[in-house]
Amino acid sequence: MLVKQSCSVGHSISKRRPVDLTPEQSASVNTYPLIQSLTQKLQTLHKGSREYIEAHQTRRKEKQRLQRELKRQIRDNWTAEQAVDDIEHQLDGLRFTEPVLDTSCRP
């Protein structure tokens, strides 16, 4: 357990690690059946009504939940693949590629 935690610290600060979803990945959440049904429900309600506001909040929260889950899956997949790539590079005696400079602001 301790080894896994100590190894994950390096991955969490890696410049190669995915930080955010791409616009295409974020937009893919709109194709989920629950989001589509909530969107259709919103179209039938009157703007400003209590039901509309509640449905809008539910859709927004659900989209955020799905985006967080998608980001978690992408990071988990990256971590597993990157670990194998790093080990193969070490065994082959190859140098790691220089990370692409990221101009985004990391928390």
N, C-alpha and C positions, 0 to 999 in steps of 0.2 A: 504494500500500500504506500509506504513512504517513497519507494523508488518511483512509482507511478506519479505521485504528487510532485516530486522533485524534477522529473522529466517534463511534466506538463507546464512548469513555470517557464522553461525555455521556449516552448511552443507558444505560450500565450503572449510572449513579447516579440515573437518572430515577425520580421517585416514581411515575410512571405505568407503569413497566416491570413486567411480571409477575414476582413473586419466587418464589412457591410454586404448587404445583398445588392446585386446588380439591379438596374431598373427592370430588366426582363424577369428576374427572379421575384422581385416585389410584385410585379404585375401578374405573375402566374397565380398568385393567391386568389385573384378575382375569378379564376376558373373553378374553384372549389364549389361543390353543390350548395353548401350552407350559405356561402357568401352570395351566390346567385339568387337563392331563394329570398334572402334578406333584402337584396337589391330590388327584386320584383315586388316584395311587400312594401318597400318604401315608395315605389312608384304609384301604388294604389292609395296611399295615405295623403292627407292634406298637410302641407308644410306648416310647421308651427304647432301642430296638435301634439298632445302628450304622447300619443301612440307613435307618431312620427319620430319624435325626439328619442323615445326609448328604443325604437327599432334602429335608428341611426347610431346611437351609442352602442347597442349590441353588435351591430355590424362592424363598427370601428374597433371595438375591443376584440372581436373574433379575428379580424384581419391582423391586428397586432399580435395576437396569440399565435396565429398560423405563421406569420413572418418570423417570430422568435423561434418557433419550432423548426422552420426551414433553415434558418441561420445555424441553429444548433446541429442539425443533421449535416450541413455542409462542413462545418468546423470539425465534427467528429470524423467524417470521411476524410477530410484533409489531414487530420492528425494521424490517422491510421496509414494513409498512403505516404505521407511525408516521412514517417518513421522508417518505413521500408526503403524509401528512396535514399534517406540519409545513411542507413546501414549499408546499402548496396554501393553508394559512393565511397564510403570508408573502406569497404572490402576491395573495391577496384583501385583504390589509391587516387581517386579523382578529387579535384578541388570542387568546392561548392560554387555554384554560380552566384554571381553578385546579385543581391536582391535589388529589385526595381525600386527606385526612389519613390516613396509615397509622400505626396504633399498633403494628405489629409491629416487632420488633427486627431490624435489618439487620446482617449481619456487617461 
